[in-house]
Amino acid sequence: MKIALVSCDELPGWEIDDQPLISALEARGATVHRPSWTSDVDWNQFDLSVIRTTWDYHSRKDTFIAWCKTVPRLLNDVSIVEWNTHKSYLRELEQHGVAIAPTVWIEAGKKVCIQKSMQTLGVTKGFIKPQVGACASDTLRFTEEEYQKAQRFLDSNSHQDMMVQPYLKAVETEGELSAIFIGDQFTHGVQKIPVPGDYRVQDDFGASDVPFEFSSDEIQMMKQVLRFVPNHEALLYSRFDYLRDANGDLLLNELELVEPSLFFRHCSYSAVLLADAILKRAMMS
């Protein structure tokens, strides 16, 4: 059985997160390929194509979605990918009662005053990020004394949809808390901690990660959130990313359904479970 774990052209050499998954698939007799999504290959040759490390998609999202529509037997499937690659999905989840950070949503080409946005949010320290992005791209944290800098940053990114939120200080201490699911089954939690003084929790910026335990109530809450995902029955994997607010409550920062690191190094069982799920889906295709 031929399985494609879809990647990108310039995958960093330090990326080894999927090695336990590759080993589990190969141990079950599968042949694993890691083509870039931009490769000129016949995707029909694979029994299943699984999006894994397509970390450059955000810079050409429309092209990526168009590619997804051409690939047979792709997971997560294009309906999920199209919904999840624009952070307006968080706005939709909030309408279903999911707690997210208060947000000023800014459409591309719209002029917005950062000072008024902060007054709307009722805070003096803020965070700007794009509605289509990855790995902390085009992000800025700022204080009240840096409003002019923030305004220039926002204006320079007026070509894309943006969002302004309160800066959640807990990201610097507790970091970001991630929960990994295979299908609808929770497998493990991870705490991602940035280097001192930073807010970026990705490996690229030197962040560290350790296991984290979510409560049974929190896990059950996440399962309820998954029901709001389009075609949620087809989900192969998902990762919830949470930040804590000043009151200690969890706020959903991201629901990663496209190409999240799944931190198999903290739970080898998760890689085995995903390998089994992939092969089962491949046989059903």
Sequence and secondary structure as in RCSB ss.txt:
>XXXX:A:sequence
MKIALVSCDELPGWEIDDQPLISALEARGATVHRPSWTSDVDWNQFDLSVIRTTWDYHSRKDTFIAWCKTVPRLL
NDVSIVEWNTHKSYLRELEQHGVAIAPTVWIEAGKKVCIQKSMQTLGVTKGFIKPQVGACASDTLRFTEEEYQKA
QRFLDSNSHQDMMVQPYLKAVETEGELSAIFIGDQFTHGVQKIPVPGDYRVQDDFGASDVPFEFSSDEIQMMKQV
LRFVPNHEALLYSRFDYLRDANGDLLLNELELVEPSLFFRHCSYSAVLLADAILKRAMMS
>XXXX:A:secstr
 EEEEEB TT  TT  TTHHHHHHHHHTT EEE  BTTS   GGGSSEEEE   TTGGGGHHHHHHHHHH SSEE
S HHHHHHHTSTHHHHHHHHTT      EEE TT    HHHHHHHHT SSEEEEESS STTTT EEE GGGHHHH
HHHHHHTTTS EEEEE  GGGGTT EEEEEEETTEEEEEEEEE STT    SGGGT EEEEE   HHHHHHHHHH
HTTSTTGGG  EEEEEEEE TTS EEEEEEE SS    GGG HHHHHHHHHHHHHHHHH 
